[in-house]
Amino acid sequence: MGRWENSGQKQKTFCDNEGVSYVQFGYWRTLYLKSRGKNKSRFKRIDLKHSSPPSAGQIQLALPNGVRMVVSAGVGEKELMAVLRCASSC
């Protein structure tokens, strides 16, 4: 699981590249997540570092699956979580 998580690839792409059954990978991933108590979303804490001032109150996100998002800095936590869940499933 660590190799896949560090690869930045979608599950299907990783499985194809590694010659692993996608269905079997999903089974083992489920067991892995349950064993680690991570059956919910995999959000990680981040520290923001600005190399330049934020542009007009916007937050730009680049997700590991290649999706890029720009949201208002004033977006609510619930709305942002919903957008992130949707984007992470792309």
PyMOL Python script that loads the backbone (N, CA, C, O; Angstrom):
from pymol import cmd

cmd.read_pdbstr("""\
ATOM      1  N   MET A   1       0.827  -1.188   0.000  1.00  0.00           N
ATOM      2  CA  MET A   1       0.000   0.000   0.000  1.00  0.00           C
ATOM      3  C   MET A   1       0.872   1.253   0.000  1.00  0.00           C
ATOM      4  O   MET A   1       0.540   2.253  -0.637  1.00  0.00           O
ATOM      5  N   GLY A   2       1.975   1.188   0.711  1.00  0.00           N
ATOM      6  CA  GLY A   2       2.865   2.350   0.768  1.00  0.00           C
ATOM      7  C   GLY A   2       3.399   2.739  -0.597  1.00  0.00           C
ATOM      8  O   GLY A   2       3.501   3.923  -0.917  1.00  0.00           O
ATOM      9  N   ARG A   3       3.739   1.742  -1.402  1.00  0.00           N
ATOM     10  CA  ARG A   3       4.249   2.041  -2.750  1.00  0.00           C
ATOM     11  C   ARG A   3       3.187   2.727  -3.586  1.00  0.00           C
ATOM     12  O   ARG A   3       3.482   3.674  -4.314  1.00  0.00           O
ATOM     13  N   TRP A   4       1.943   2.250  -3.485  1.00  0.00           N
ATOM     14  CA  TRP A   4       0.870   2.892  -4.238  1.00  0.00           C
ATOM     15  C   TRP A   4       0.639   4.309  -3.730  1.00  0.00           C
ATOM     16  O   TRP A   4       0.543   5.242  -4.528  1.00  0.00           O
ATOM     17  N   GLU A   5       0.547   4.484  -2.401  1.00  0.00           N
ATOM     18  CA  GLU A   5       0.293   5.814  -1.841  1.00  0.00           C
ATOM     19  C   GLU A   5       1.372   6.806  -2.247  1.00  0.00           C
ATOM     20  O   GLU A   5       1.075   7.970  -2.518  1.00  0.00           O
ATOM     21  N   ASN A   6       2.617   6.359  -2.292  1.00  0.00           N
ATOM     22  CA  ASN A   6       3.728   7.249  -2.656  1.00  0.00           C
ATOM     23  C   ASN A   6       3.850   7.464  -4.157  1.00  0.00           C
ATOM     24  O   ASN A   6       4.546   8.378  -4.599  1.00  0.00           O
ATOM     25  N   SER A   7       3.177   6.626  -4.945  1.00  0.00           N
ATOM     26  CA  SER A   7       3.301   6.728  -6.399  1.00  0.00           C
ATOM     27  C   SER A   7       2.540   7.920  -6.974  1.00  0.00           C
ATOM     28  O   SER A   7       2.912   8.454  -8.019  1.00  0.00           O
ATOM     29  N   GLY A   8       1.470   8.335  -6.286  1.00  0.00           N
ATOM     30  CA  GLY A   8       0.641   9.417  -6.817  1.00  0.00           C
ATOM     31  C   GLY A   8      -0.257   8.971  -7.962  1.00  0.00           C
ATOM     32  O   GLY A   8      -0.919   9.797  -8.591  1.00  0.00           O
ATOM     33  N   GLN A   9      -0.283   7.672  -8.236  1.00  0.00           N
ATOM     34  CA  GLN A   9      -1.082   7.146  -9.334  1.00  0.00           C
ATOM     35  C   GLN A   9      -2.476   6.752  -8.852  1.00  0.00           C
ATOM     36  O   GLN A   9      -2.695   6.485  -7.671  1.00  0.00           O
ATOM     37  N   LYS A  10      -3.406   6.725  -9.797  1.00  0.00           N
ATOM     38  CA  LYS A  10      -4.722   6.174  -9.486  1.00  0.00           C
ATOM     39  C   LYS A  10      -4.547   4.685  -9.253  1.00  0.00           C
ATOM     40  O   LYS A  10      -3.600   4.082  -9.757  1.00  0.00           O
ATOM     41  N   GLN A  11      -5.448   4.093  -8.499  1.00  0.00           N
ATOM     42  CA  GLN A  11      -5.340   2.677  -8.168  1.00  0.00           C
ATOM     43  C   GLN A  11      -5.261   1.806  -9.416  1.00  0.00           C
ATOM     44  O   GLN A  11      -4.406   0.924  -9.499  1.00  0.00           O
ATOM     45  N   LYS A  12      -6.133   2.041 -10.378  1.00  0.00           N
ATOM     46  CA  LYS A  12      -6.185   1.223 -11.595  1.00  0.00           C
ATOM     47  C   LYS A  12      -4.867   1.309 -12.361  1.00  0.00           C
ATOM     48  O   LYS A  12      -4.353   0.292 -12.827  1.00  0.00           O
ATOM     49  N   THR A  13      -4.324   2.502 -12.491  1.00  0.00           N
ATOM     50  CA  THR A  13      -3.059   2.691 -13.203  1.00  0.00           C
ATOM     51  C   THR A  13      -1.935   1.962 -12.489  1.00  0.00           C
ATOM     52  O   THR A  13      -1.126   1.288 -13.127  1.00  0.00           O
ATOM     53  N   PHE A  14      -1.880   2.092 -11.168  1.00  0.00           N
ATOM     54  CA  PHE A  14      -0.852   1.413 -10.390  1.00  0.00           C
ATOM     55  C   PHE A  14      -0.946  -0.097 -10.585  1.00  0.00           C
ATOM     56  O   PHE A  14       0.067  -0.760 -10.807  1.00  0.00           O
ATOM     57  N   CYS A  15      -2.150  -0.637 -10.502  1.00  0.00           N
ATOM     58  CA  CYS A  15      -2.347  -2.084 -10.659  1.00  0.00           C
ATOM     59  C   CYS A  15      -1.909  -2.549 -12.045  1.00  0.00           C
ATOM     60  O   CYS A  15      -1.240  -3.574 -12.177  1.00  0.00           O
ATOM     61  N   ASP A  16      -2.285  -1.800 -13.071  1.00  0.00           N
ATOM     62  CA  ASP A  16      -1.888  -2.157 -14.432  1.00  0.00           C
ATOM     63  C   ASP A  16      -0.370  -2.157 -14.574  1.00  0.00           C
ATOM     64  O   ASP A  16       0.201  -3.067 -15.177  1.00  0.00           O
ATOM     65  N   ASN A  17       0.282  -1.138 -14.020  1.00  0.00           N
ATOM     66  CA  ASN A  17       1.745  -1.032 -14.118  1.00  0.00           C
ATOM     67  C   ASN A  17       2.455  -2.134 -13.334  1.00  0.00           C
ATOM     68  O   ASN A  17       3.539  -2.572 -13.719  1.00  0.00           O
ATOM     69  N   GLU A  18       1.851  -2.579 -12.245  1.00  0.00           N
ATOM     70  CA  GLU A  18       2.481  -3.575 -11.383  1.00  0.00           C
ATOM     71  C   GLU A  18       2.034  -5.005 -11.695  1.00  0.00           C
ATOM     72  O   GLU A  18       2.560  -5.960 -11.123  1.00  0.00           O
ATOM     73  N   GLY A  19       1.064  -5.152 -12.601  1.00  0.00           N
ATOM     74  CA  GLY A  19       0.559  -6.480 -12.925  1.00  0.00           C
ATOM     75  C   GLY A  19      -0.245  -7.104 -11.798  1.00  0.00           C
ATOM     76  O   GLY A  19      -0.221  -8.319 -11.598  1.00  0.00           O
ATOM     77  N   VAL A  20      -0.960  -6.257 -11.063  1.00  0.00           N
ATOM     78  CA  VAL A  20      -1.759  -6.701  -9.924  1.00  0.00           C
ATOM     79  C   VAL A  20      -3.236  -6.610 -10.299  1.00  0.00           C
ATOM     80  O   VAL A  20      -3.645  -5.665 -10.975  1.00  0.00           O
ATOM     81  N   SER A  21      -4.031  -7.572  -9.873  1.00  0.00           N
ATOM     82  CA  SER A  21      -5.474  -7.534 -10.109  1.00  0.00           C
ATOM     83  C   SER A  21      -6.069  -6.337  -9.354  1.00  0.00           C
ATOM     84  O   SER A  21      -5.850  -6.169  -8.155  1.00  0.00           O
ATOM     85  N   TYR A  22      -6.822  -5.518 -10.085  1.00  0.00           N
ATOM     86  CA  TYR A  22      -7.452  -4.340  -9.481  1.00  0.00           C
ATOM     87  C   TYR A  22      -8.434  -4.746  -8.380  1.00  0.00           C
ATOM     88  O   TYR A  22      -8.506  -4.089  -7.341  1.00  0.00           O
ATOM     89  N   VAL A  23      -9.189  -5.824  -8.603  1.00  0.00           N
ATOM     90  CA  VAL A  23     -10.161  -6.299  -7.616  1.00  0.00           C
ATOM     91  C   VAL A  23      -9.434  -6.777  -6.358  1.00  0.00           C
ATOM     92  O   VAL A  23      -9.832  -6.449  -5.240  1.00  0.00           O
ATOM     93  N   GLN A  24      -8.373  -7.551  -6.548  1.00  0.00           N
ATOM     94  CA  GLN A  24      -7.622  -8.047  -5.402  1.00  0.00           C
ATOM     95  C   GLN A  24      -6.947  -6.898  -4.643  1.00  0.00           C
ATOM     96  O   GLN A  24      -6.889  -6.909  -3.413  1.00  0.00           O
ATOM     97  N   PHE A  25      -6.440  -5.910  -5.386  1.00  0.00           N
ATOM     98  CA  PHE A  25      -5.839  -4.741  -4.758  1.00  0.00           C
ATOM     99  C   PHE A  25      -6.867  -4.041  -3.861  1.00  0.00           C
ATOM    100  O   PHE A  25      -6.551  -3.656  -2.735  1.00  0.00           O
ATOM    101  N   GLY A  26      -8.091  -3.878  -4.361  1.00  0.00           N
ATOM    102  CA  GLY A  26      -9.152  -3.239  -3.577  1.00  0.00           C
ATOM    103  C   GLY A  26      -9.463  -4.006  -2.303  1.00  0.00           C
ATOM    104  O   GLY A  26      -9.692  -3.411  -1.249  1.00  0.00           O
ATOM    105  N   TYR A  27      -9.470  -5.325  -2.405  1.00  0.00           N
ATOM    106  CA  TYR A  27      -9.711  -6.166  -1.234  1.00  0.00           C
ATOM    107  C   TYR A  27      -8.620  -5.945  -0.181  1.00  0.00           C
ATOM    108  O   TYR A  27      -8.913  -5.713   0.991  1.00  0.00           O
ATOM    109  N   TRP A  28      -7.362  -6.020  -0.617  1.00  0.00           N
ATOM    110  CA  TRP A  28      -6.254  -5.856   0.329  1.00  0.00           C
ATOM    111  C   TRP A  28      -6.179  -4.426   0.868  1.00  0.00           C
ATOM    112  O   TRP A  28      -5.785  -4.216   2.016  1.00  0.00           O
ATOM    113  N   ARG A  29      -6.551  -3.455   0.053  1.00  0.00           N
ATOM    114  CA  ARG A  29      -6.557  -2.060   0.528  1.00  0.00           C
ATOM    115  C   ARG A  29      -7.600  -1.874   1.625  1.00  0.00           C
ATOM    116  O   ARG A  29      -7.352  -1.193   2.619  1.00  0.00           O
ATOM    117  N   THR A  30      -8.771  -2.485   1.437  1.00  0.00           N
ATOM    118  CA  THR A  30      -9.819  -2.402   2.458  1.00  0.00           C
ATOM    119  C   THR A  30      -9.344  -2.996   3.772  1.00  0.00           C
ATOM    120  O   THR A  30      -9.535  -2.399   4.832  1.00  0.00           O
ATOM    121  N   LEU A  31      -8.725  -4.172   3.709  1.00  0.00           N
ATOM    122  CA  LEU A  31      -8.198  -4.792   4.930  1.00  0.00           C
ATOM    123  C   LEU A  31      -7.117  -3.924   5.575  1.00  0.00           C
ATOM    124  O   LEU A  31      -7.084  -3.759   6.795  1.00  0.00           O
ATOM    125  N   TYR A  32      -6.251  -3.383   4.752  1.00  0.00           N
ATOM    126  CA  TYR A  32      -5.174  -2.514   5.240  1.00  0.00           C
ATOM    127  C   TYR A  32      -5.737  -1.289   5.962  1.00  0.00           C
ATOM    128  O   TYR A  32      -5.293  -0.950   7.059  1.00  0.00           O
ATOM    129  N   LEU A  33      -6.715  -0.628   5.340  1.00  0.00           N
ATOM    130  CA  LEU A  33      -7.306   0.572   5.944  1.00  0.00           C
ATOM    131  C   LEU A  33      -8.031   0.242   7.246  1.00  0.00           C
ATOM    132  O   LEU A  33      -7.937   0.991   8.218  1.00  0.00           O
ATOM    133  N   LYS A  34      -8.749  -0.872   7.264  1.00  0.00           N
ATOM    134  CA  LYS A  34      -9.438  -1.269   8.495  1.00  0.00           C
ATOM    135  C   LYS A  34      -8.446  -1.568   9.607  1.00  0.00           C
ATOM    136  O   LYS A  34      -8.676  -1.214  10.763  1.00  0.00           O
ATOM    137  N   SER A  35      -7.346  -2.220   9.258  1.00  0.00           N
ATOM    138  CA  SER A  35      -6.350  -2.570  10.280  1.00  0.00           C
ATOM    139  C   SER A  35      -5.674  -1.334  10.864  1.00  0.00           C
ATOM    140  O   SER A  35      -5.182  -1.359  11.992  1.00  0.00           O
ATOM    141  N   ARG A  36      -5.654  -0.271  10.099  1.00  0.00           N
ATOM    142  CA  ARG A  36      -5.024   0.968  10.563  1.00  0.00           C
ATOM    143  C   ARG A  36      -6.051   1.969  11.065  1.00  0.00           C
ATOM    144  O   ARG A  36      -5.701   3.086  11.446  1.00  0.00           O
ATOM    145  N   GLY A  37      -7.320   1.571  11.068  1.00  0.00           N
ATOM    146  CA  GLY A  37      -8.365   2.486  11.533  1.00  0.00           C
ATOM    147  C   GLY A  37      -8.572   3.649  10.606  1.00  0.00           C
ATOM    148  O   GLY A  37      -8.983   4.723  11.047  1.00  0.00           O
ATOM    149  N   LYS A  38      -8.296   3.465   9.313  1.00  0.00           N
ATOM    150  CA  LYS A  38      -8.409   4.550   8.350  1.00  0.00           C
ATOM    151  C   LYS A  38      -9.436   4.227   7.284  1.00  0.00           C
ATOM    152  O   LYS A  38      -9.180   4.429   6.097  1.00  0.00           O
ATOM    153  N   ASN A  39     -10.572   3.737   7.679  1.00  0.00           N
ATOM    154  CA  ASN A  39     -11.595   3.404   6.706  1.00  0.00           C
ATOM    155  C   ASN A  39     -12.328   4.653   6.220  1.00  0.00           C
ATOM    156  O   ASN A  39     -13.164   4.571   5.320  1.00  0.00           O
ATOM    157  N   LYS A  40     -12.029   5.775   6.794  1.00  0.00           N
ATOM    158  CA  LYS A  40     -12.625   7.043   6.375  1.00  0.00           C
ATOM    159  C   LYS A  40     -11.654   7.751   5.439  1.00  0.00           C
ATOM    160  O   LYS A  40     -10.656   7.159   5.027  1.00  0.00           O
ATOM    161  N   SER A  41     -11.921   8.984   5.101  1.00  0.00           N
ATOM    162  CA  SER A  41     -11.074   9.703   4.160  1.00  0.00           C
ATOM    163  C   SER A  41      -9.656   9.882   4.707  1.00  0.00           C
ATOM    164  O   SER A  41      -9.425   9.830   5.915  1.00  0.00           O
ATOM    165  N   ARG A  42      -8.720  10.093   3.790  1.00  0.00           N
ATOM    166  CA  ARG A  42      -7.314  10.168   4.160  1.00  0.00           C
ATOM    167  C   ARG A  42      -6.808  11.607   4.145  1.00  0.00           C
ATOM    168  O   ARG A  42      -5.810  11.899   3.487  1.00  0.00           O
ATOM    169  N   PHE A  43      -7.469  12.496   4.846  1.00  0.00           N
ATOM    170  CA  PHE A  43      -7.001  13.872   4.903  1.00  0.00           C
ATOM    171  C   PHE A  43      -5.786  13.960   5.803  1.00  0.00           C
ATOM    172  O   PHE A  43      -5.721  13.308   6.846  1.00  0.00           O
ATOM    173  N   LYS A  44      -4.833  14.763   5.398  1.00  0.00           N
ATOM    174  CA  LYS A  44      -3.626  14.969   6.184  1.00  0.00           C
ATOM    175  C   LYS A  44      -3.530  16.438   6.546  1.00  0.00           C
ATOM    176  O   LYS A  44      -3.954  17.312   5.790  1.00  0.00           O
ATOM    177  N   ARG A  45      -2.968  16.690   7.707  1.00  0.00           N
ATOM    178  CA  ARG A  45      -2.760  18.065   8.136  1.00  0.00           C
ATOM    179  C   ARG A  45      -1.671  18.686   7.267  1.00  0.00           C
ATOM    180  O   ARG A  45      -0.667  18.039   6.969  1.00  0.00           O
ATOM    181  N   ILE A  46      -1.867  19.925   6.866  1.00  0.00           N
ATOM    182  CA  ILE A  46      -0.859  20.617   6.074  1.00  0.00           C
ATOM    183  C   ILE A  46      -0.529  21.943   6.729  1.00  0.00           C
ATOM    184  O   ILE A  46      -1.366  22.547   7.400  1.00  0.00           O
ATOM    185  N   ASP A  47       0.679  22.381   6.529  1.00  0.00           N
ATOM    186  CA  ASP A  47       1.109  23.697   6.973  1.00  0.00           C
ATOM    187  C   ASP A  47       1.268  24.556   5.735  1.00  0.00           C
ATOM    188  O   ASP A  47       1.949  24.173   4.783  1.00  0.00           O
ATOM    189  N   LEU A  48       0.640  25.711   5.754  1.00  0.00           N
ATOM    190  CA  LEU A  48       0.708  26.597   4.600  1.00  0.00           C
ATOM    191  C   LEU A  48       1.954  27.463   4.675  1.00  0.00           C
ATOM    192  O   LEU A  48       2.246  28.076   5.702  1.00  0.00           O
ATOM    193  N   LYS A  49       2.670  27.500   3.582  1.00  0.00           N
ATOM    194  CA  LYS A  49       3.849  28.353   3.463  1.00  0.00           C
ATOM    195  C   LYS A  49       3.665  29.175   2.200  1.00  0.00           C
ATOM    196  O   LYS A  49       3.456  28.627   1.118  1.00  0.00           O
ATOM    197  N   HIS A  50       3.742  30.461   2.337  1.00  0.00           N
ATOM    198  CA  HIS A  50       3.521  31.335   1.187  1.00  0.00           C
ATOM    199  C   HIS A  50       4.858  31.800   0.627  1.00  0.00           C
ATOM    200  O   HIS A  50       5.658  32.421   1.326  1.00  0.00           O
ATOM    201  N   SER A  51       5.088  31.487  -0.659  1.00  0.00           N
ATOM    202  CA  SER A  51       6.257  32.034  -1.331  1.00  0.00           C
ATOM    203  C   SER A  51       5.901  33.391  -1.923  1.00  0.00           C
ATOM    204  O   SER A  51       6.777  34.206  -2.212  1.00  0.00           O
ATOM    205  N   SER A  52       4.618  33.619  -2.098  1.00  0.00           N
ATOM    206  CA  SER A  52       4.115  34.908  -2.552  1.00  0.00           C
ATOM    207  C   SER A  52       2.737  35.094  -1.934  1.00  0.00           C
ATOM    208  O   SER A  52       2.120  34.118  -1.510  1.00  0.00           O
ATOM    209  N   PRO A  53       2.246  36.316  -1.873  1.00  0.00           N
ATOM    210  CA  PRO A  53       0.932  36.541  -1.271  1.00  0.00           C
ATOM    211  C   PRO A  53      -0.155  35.785  -2.029  1.00  0.00           C
ATOM    212  O   PRO A  53      -0.089  35.673  -3.253  1.00  0.00           O
ATOM    213  N   PRO A  54      -1.163  35.263  -1.310  1.00  0.00           N
ATOM    214  CA  PRO A  54      -2.264  34.589  -1.998  1.00  0.00           C
ATOM    215  C   PRO A  54      -2.976  35.537  -2.940  1.00  0.00           C
ATOM    216  O   PRO A  54      -3.109  36.723  -2.636  1.00  0.00           O
ATOM    217  N   SER A  55      -3.434  35.042  -4.074  1.00  0.00           N
ATOM    218  CA  SER A  55      -4.065  35.909  -5.055  1.00  0.00           C
ATOM    219  C   SER A  55      -5.544  36.086  -4.758  1.00  0.00           C
ATOM    220  O   SER A  55      -6.315  35.129  -4.822  1.00  0.00           O
ATOM    221  N   ALA A  56      -5.925  37.269  -4.442  1.00  0.00           N
ATOM    222  CA  ALA A  56      -7.323  37.680  -4.271  1.00  0.00           C
ATOM    223  C   ALA A  56      -8.144  36.732  -3.398  1.00  0.00           C
ATOM    224  O   ALA A  56      -9.279  36.407  -3.748  1.00  0.00           O
ATOM    225  N   GLY A  57      -7.601  36.292  -2.289  1.00  0.00           N
ATOM    226  CA  GLY A  57      -8.356  35.470  -1.368  1.00  0.00           C
ATOM    227  C   GLY A  57      -8.688  34.081  -1.880  1.00  0.00           C
ATOM    228  O   GLY A  57      -9.729  33.525  -1.530  1.00  0.00           O
ATOM    229  N   GLN A  58      -7.820  33.514  -2.700  1.00  0.00           N
ATOM    230  CA  GLN A  58      -8.064  32.187  -3.252  1.00  0.00           C
ATOM    231  C   GLN A  58      -7.081  31.170  -2.677  1.00  0.00           C
ATOM    232  O   GLN A  58      -5.962  31.505  -2.289  1.00  0.00           O
ATOM    233  N   ILE A  59      -7.529  29.933  -2.635  1.00  0.00           N
ATOM    234  CA  ILE A  59      -6.678  28.810  -2.243  1.00  0.00           C
ATOM    235  C   ILE A  59      -6.589  27.889  -3.448  1.00  0.00           C
ATOM    236  O   ILE A  59      -7.610  27.498  -4.014  1.00  0.00           O
ATOM    237  N   GLN A  60      -5.369  27.543  -3.841  1.00  0.00           N
ATOM    238  CA  GLN A  60      -5.177  26.639  -4.966  1.00  0.00           C
ATOM    239  C   GLN A  60      -4.684  25.303  -4.427  1.00  0.00           C
ATOM    240  O   GLN A  60      -3.743  25.252  -3.634  1.00  0.00           O
ATOM    241  N   LEU A  61      -5.323  24.227  -4.862  1.00  0.00           N
ATOM    242  CA  LEU A  61      -4.971  22.887  -4.410  1.00  0.00           C
ATOM    243  C   LEU A  61      -4.616  22.021  -5.614  1.00  0.00           C
ATOM    244  O   LEU A  61      -5.275  22.076  -6.653  1.00  0.00           O
ATOM    245  N   ALA A  62      -3.558  21.218  -5.456  1.00  0.00           N
ATOM    246  CA  ALA A  62      -3.197  20.221  -6.463  1.00  0.00           C
ATOM    247  C   ALA A  62      -3.259  18.869  -5.763  1.00  0.00           C
ATOM    248  O   ALA A  62      -2.439  18.581  -4.891  1.00  0.00           O
ATOM    249  N   LEU A  63      -4.228  18.042  -6.142  1.00  0.00           N
ATOM    250  CA  LEU A  63      -4.417  16.740  -5.509  1.00  0.00           C
ATOM    251  C   LEU A  63      -3.540  15.682  -6.170  1.00  0.00           C
ATOM    252  O   LEU A  63      -3.163  15.829  -7.332  1.00  0.00           O
ATOM    253  N   PRO A  64      -3.212  14.614  -5.436  1.00  0.00           N
ATOM    254  CA  PRO A  64      -2.354  13.566  -5.996  1.00  0.00           C
ATOM    255  C   PRO A  64      -2.896  12.916  -7.266  1.00  0.00           C
ATOM    256  O   PRO A  64      -2.123  12.369  -8.052  1.00  0.00           O
ATOM    257  N   ASN A  65      -4.214  12.968  -7.480  1.00  0.00           N
ATOM    258  CA  ASN A  65      -4.789  12.344  -8.675  1.00  0.00           C
ATOM    259  C   ASN A  65      -4.759  13.274  -9.885  1.00  0.00           C
ATOM    260  O   ASN A  65      -5.344  12.958 -10.921  1.00  0.00           O
ATOM    261  N   GLY A  66      -4.075  14.432  -9.764  1.00  0.00           N
ATOM    262  CA  GLY A  66      -3.929  15.351 -10.880  1.00  0.00           C
ATOM    263  C   GLY A  66      -4.982  16.439 -10.940  1.00  0.00           C
ATOM    264  O   GLY A  66      -4.861  17.358 -11.751  1.00  0.00           O
ATOM    265  N   VAL A  67      -6.010  16.367 -10.111  1.00  0.00           N
ATOM    266  CA  VAL A  67      -7.058  17.376 -10.095  1.00  0.00           C
ATOM    267  C   VAL A  67      -6.522  18.645  -9.440  1.00  0.00           C
ATOM    268  O   VAL A  67      -5.903  18.592  -8.377  1.00  0.00           O
ATOM    269  N   ARG A  68      -6.764  19.781 -10.083  1.00  0.00           N
ATOM    270  CA  ARG A  68      -6.370  21.080  -9.523  1.00  0.00           C
ATOM    271  C   ARG A  68      -7.634  21.863  -9.227  1.00  0.00           C
ATOM    272  O   ARG A  68      -8.582  21.859 -10.013  1.00  0.00           O
ATOM    273  N   MET A  69      -7.637  22.534  -8.085  1.00  0.00           N
ATOM    274  CA  MET A  69      -8.823  23.272  -7.660  1.00  0.00           C
ATOM    275  C   MET A  69      -8.420  24.658  -7.200  1.00  0.00           C
ATOM    276  O   MET A  69      -7.333  24.860  -6.658  1.00  0.00           O
ATOM    277  N   VAL A  70      -9.313  25.610  -7.425  1.00  0.00           N
ATOM    278  CA  VAL A  70      -9.162  26.960  -6.895  1.00  0.00           C
ATOM    279  C   VAL A  70     -10.461  27.273  -6.167  1.00  0.00           C
ATOM    280  O   VAL A  70     -11.537  27.231  -6.763  1.00  0.00           O
ATOM    281  N   VAL A  71     -10.361  27.586  -4.873  1.00  0.00           N
ATOM    282  CA  VAL A  71     -11.552  27.897  -4.087  1.00  0.00           C
ATOM    283  C   VAL A  71     -11.335  29.220  -3.362  1.00  0.00           C
ATOM    284  O   VAL A  71     -10.205  29.657  -3.142  1.00  0.00           O
ATOM    285  N   SER A  72     -12.429  29.828  -3.007  1.00  0.00           N
ATOM    286  CA  SER A  72     -12.366  31.074  -2.247  1.00  0.00           C
ATOM    287  C   SER A  72     -11.803  30.786  -0.863  1.00  0.00           C
ATOM    288  O   SER A  72     -12.131  29.765  -0.260  1.00  0.00           O
ATOM    289  N   ALA A  73     -10.968  31.668  -0.362  1.00  0.00           N
ATOM    290  CA  ALA A  73     -10.386  31.492   0.967  1.00  0.00           C
ATOM    291  C   ALA A  73     -11.468  31.504   2.034  1.00  0.00           C
ATOM    292  O   ALA A  73     -11.231  31.037   3.148  1.00  0.00           O
ATOM    293  N   GLY A  74     -12.641  32.022   1.727  1.00  0.00           N
ATOM    294  CA  GLY A  74     -13.721  32.089   2.691  1.00  0.00           C
ATOM    295  C   GLY A  74     -14.676  30.903   2.647  1.00  0.00           C
ATOM    296  O   GLY A  74     -15.710  30.928   3.315  1.00  0.00           O
ATOM    297  N   VAL A  75     -14.359  29.875   1.885  1.00  0.00           N
ATOM    298  CA  VAL A  75     -15.255  28.723   1.773  1.00  0.00           C
ATOM    299  C   VAL A  75     -15.361  28.027   3.134  1.00  0.00           C
ATOM    300  O   VAL A  75     -14.384  27.937   3.876  1.00  0.00           O
ATOM    301  N   GLY A  76     -16.549  27.545   3.440  1.00  0.00           N
ATOM    302  CA  GLY A  76     -16.774  26.864   4.712  1.00  0.00           C
ATOM    303  C   GLY A  76     -16.158  25.476   4.728  1.00  0.00           C
ATOM    304  O   GLY A  76     -15.922  24.878   3.678  1.00  0.00           O
ATOM    305  N   GLU A  77     -15.900  24.968   5.929  1.00  0.00           N
ATOM    306  CA  GLU A  77     -15.261  23.655   6.078  1.00  0.00           C
ATOM    307  C   GLU A  77     -16.102  22.542   5.452  1.00  0.00           C
ATOM    308  O   GLU A  77     -15.565  21.677   4.759  1.00  0.00           O
ATOM    309  N   LYS A  78     -17.414  22.557   5.690  1.00  0.00           N
ATOM    310  CA  LYS A  78     -18.284  21.498   5.153  1.00  0.00           C
ATOM    311  C   LYS A  78     -18.288  21.509   3.629  1.00  0.00           C
ATOM    312  O   LYS A  78     -18.216  20.458   2.993  1.00  0.00           O
ATOM    313  N   GLU A  79     -18.372  22.698   3.049  1.00  0.00           N
ATOM    314  CA  GLU A  79     -18.383  22.801   1.592  1.00  0.00           C
ATOM    315  C   GLU A  79     -17.052  22.341   1.007  1.00  0.00           C
ATOM    316  O   GLU A  79     -17.029  21.637  -0.003  1.00  0.00           O
ATOM    317  N   LEU A  80     -15.947  22.732   1.632  1.00  0.00           N
ATOM    318  CA  LEU A  80     -14.634  22.334   1.144  1.00  0.00           C
ATOM    319  C   LEU A  80     -14.457  20.819   1.242  1.00  0.00           C
ATOM    320  O   LEU A  80     -13.918  20.204   0.322  1.00  0.00           O
ATOM    321  N   MET A  81     -14.901  20.215   2.335  1.00  0.00           N
ATOM    322  CA  MET A  81     -14.796  18.766   2.497  1.00  0.00           C
ATOM    323  C   MET A  81     -15.606  18.052   1.411  1.00  0.00           C
ATOM    324  O   MET A  81     -15.155  17.043   0.870  1.00  0.00           O
ATOM    325  N   ALA A  82     -16.786  18.562   1.092  1.00  0.00           N
ATOM    326  CA  ALA A  82     -17.618  17.944   0.056  1.00  0.00           C
ATOM    327  C   ALA A  82     -16.939  18.035  -1.306  1.00  0.00           C
ATOM    328  O   ALA A  82     -16.951  17.073  -2.073  1.00  0.00           O
ATOM    329  N   VAL A  83     -16.350  19.183  -1.605  1.00  0.00           N
ATOM    330  CA  VAL A  83     -15.656  19.355  -2.882  1.00  0.00           C
ATOM    331  C   VAL A  83     -14.436  18.440  -2.954  1.00  0.00           C
ATOM    332  O   VAL A  83     -14.181  17.834  -3.995  1.00  0.00           O
ATOM    333  N   LEU A  84     -13.691  18.335  -1.876  1.00  0.00           N
ATOM    334  CA  LEU A  84     -12.498  17.464  -1.851  1.00  0.00           C
ATOM    335  C   LEU A  84     -12.876  15.991  -2.014  1.00  0.00           C
ATOM    336  O   LEU A  84     -12.197  15.246  -2.720  1.00  0.00           O
ATOM    337  N   ARG A  85     -13.953  15.579  -1.363  1.00  0.00           N
ATOM    338  CA  ARG A  85     -14.405  14.182  -1.521  1.00  0.00           C
ATOM    339  C   ARG A  85     -14.752  13.910  -2.988  1.00  0.00           C
ATOM    340  O   ARG A  85     -14.376  12.880  -3.546  1.00  0.00           O
ATOM    341  N   CYS A  86     -15.455  14.829  -3.583  1.00  0.00           N
ATOM    342  CA  CYS A  86     -15.851  14.660  -4.981  1.00  0.00           C
ATOM    343  C   CYS A  86     -14.606  14.648  -5.894  1.00  0.00           C
ATOM    344  O   CYS A  86     -14.490  13.798  -6.776  1.00  0.00           O
ATOM    345  N   ALA A  87     -13.704  15.574  -5.678  1.00  0.00           N
ATOM    346  CA  ALA A  87     -12.499  15.670  -6.517  1.00  0.00           C
ATOM    347  C   ALA A  87     -11.598  14.466  -6.358  1.00  0.00           C
ATOM    348  O   ALA A  87     -10.957  14.049  -7.323  1.00  0.00           O
ATOM    349  N   SER A  88     -11.531  13.894  -5.163  1.00  0.00           N
ATOM    350  CA  SER A  88     -10.638  12.760  -4.938  1.00  0.00           C
ATOM    351  C   SER A  88     -11.160  11.492  -5.593  1.00  0.00           C
ATOM    352  O   SER A  88     -10.410  10.531  -5.768  1.00  0.00           O
ATOM    353  N   SER A  89     -12.444  11.477  -5.959  1.00  0.00           N
ATOM    354  CA  SER A  89     -12.995  10.285  -6.614  1.00  0.00           C
ATOM    355  C   SER A  89     -12.882  10.369  -8.137  1.00  0.00           C
ATOM    356  O   SER A  89     -13.271   9.432  -8.834  1.00  0.00           O
ATOM    357  N   CYS A  90     -12.362  11.467  -8.657  1.00  0.00           N
ATOM    358  CA  CYS A  90     -12.221  11.616 -10.123  1.00  0.00           C
ATOM    359  C   CYS A  90     -11.165  10.667 -10.668  1.00  0.00           C
ATOM    360  O   CYS A  90     -10.911  10.652 -11.873  1.00  0.00           O
TER     361      CYS A  90
END
""", "prot")
cmd.dss("prot")
cmd.show_as("cartoon", "prot")
cmd.util.cbc("prot")
cmd.orient("prot")
